[in-house]
């Protein structure tokens, strides 16, 4: 077989070793984006499934760090006025259940603690960093229905006149 049978020689452009590398990096980037989306969707679905109707966590291995108003009402054992909002919350079930929450009442709302709690003269250290900027702070207590010990609460008025309630159950 001679070279003449193969036809005329043609020039071939040199191949760059970067071509496959670029494709590999793009594939890895796409896989990372897909994985991130799957994790985000899984977290949203798990959060929806892992909550009770009251908005409390069902998975006891992890604490709830975002409580709904219904969840705070359930844990504190109190009905809060419409328009109240949860400023912060934490709940953990188990052998040593814990619950802490701050709730902002709507303007001109009365403090509903007197229905379920009794006023105490003691100052609770748990609320010290929270009550610094509040006026007319009052402390409340009642026996816990779900944990040993008692539920303690504090109420105070912000500079804008709105009342803040704080709840705490710790072992």
N, C-alpha and C positions, 0 to 999 in steps of 0.2 A: 504494500500500500504506500502510495507516495503522497506528498503534501499537496500536490495539485488536485487530488481527489477531494480534499477537504474544503476547497474554495479559498477565497482571499482571506488574509489575516485581518482581523478587526481589532482596534484598540479597545481595551476594557478599562474603565475607570477603576482606580484602586479603591478597595472597600475600606471604610473607616471602622475601627474597632468600637467607636462610640455608638454606632447605630443600635446594636443589641443592648448595650448598657442603658441607653436612654429609654428603650422600650421596657427594660426590666424595672427601672426606677419609676416609670409611669404606672406600671402594673402594681408595684408595691404601694405607691401613693393611692391608687384607686382602691386597693384592698384595705388600706388603712381608713379611708373615708367610709367605705361600706361597713367595716367593723365598728367605727364610731357611731354610725347611724343605728346599727343593730343594738348597740349597748344603750343608746339614748332611748330608743323605742322600748327596749326591755325594761328600763328603769321606770318609764312612764306606766307601762302595763303593770309591773310589779307593785308600784305605788298604789294604783287603783285597786288591785286585787287584794293587797295586803292591809287594807284599812276596813275597819268595821263601819257600820252605818253612822256611828257617832264620830267618825273621823279619827279613831285611835288605831295605832299599829296593831296588826295581828301577829307580826313576826316579832317574837320576844327577844330574839338575839340582838336586835338593833333597836335603839330608843327612837321614839318619835321626836323630831326636833321642830316640826311644823304642825301645830295643833289647830283644829278648826274651833270655832266658837262652841259648837255642839259638843265637841270633845272636852273642852274646858268646863262647860256646864256639867257634863257627866262626871268628870273627875272631881270637881269642886263640890258637886251636890247642890247646885244653886241655879236658879233661872236668872239669866242676865237680860237686861232690857234690849229690845230691838235696836239695831244700829250700833251695838257694841262691836269692837274689833279687837282681835288678839294681836298684841304687840310682839310678844315672844312666848314660847311655850316649850316644854320638855316633859316627856313622860316615858317611864320605863317600867315594864311589868317584871314579875319574877319573885324571888324570895324576899327581896328588899325593894318594893315598889317605890318609885319616885315620881313626883309631879311638881312642876313649877310653871307658873304662867303670869303674864302681865296682860291686863285687859283694860282698854280705854273705853269708858262709857260715853254715850252720846251727850251732847250739851244738855244741861238742865235735867239729867237723869238722877234719880235718887240712888243711894247706895243700898243694894238689896241684901247686904250681909246680915242685918239684924234678924232676918227671917230664919236663918239656919245656924248662925254663929252667935257667940256671946262675946261682948267687948271685954278686953283685959287691959290691965294697967301696965303689964310687962311690955318691954320693947324687945322685938325679936331681931337678933343679929343678922339673920338670913336676909333681911330686907335693907340693911344699912346702906349699901351702895345704890339702892334703887330709890330710896326715899329722900335723898339729899336735896333734890330740887322740888320737893312737894311740900305743900302747906297743909295744916290741919290733919296730920297723920294720925290714924287710929289703928289699933291692933285688935285682931279678932281670933277666936279659936273655937274648934268643935272637935268632938271625937271623930276619928276616921271610920268610915263604913267599910273600907276595903283593906286598909293597912293597919298595922299596930301603931299606936301613938295617936296623934291628932293632926288635923289640918289647921295650919295657921294662915292667917290672911292679914293684909294691911290695905288701908285705903288712904288716899291723899289727893289733894287738889293741885293741878298744874297751874302755871301762871295764866293760862288762857281760860281757867275756870272749869275745865273738864276734869272728871274724877278718874283716877287710875286705881285699879284693884290688882293686888298681887296675892298669889296663892303659893303654898309650899307644903309638900308632904315629903319627908325624907325619913329613912330608917334611923 
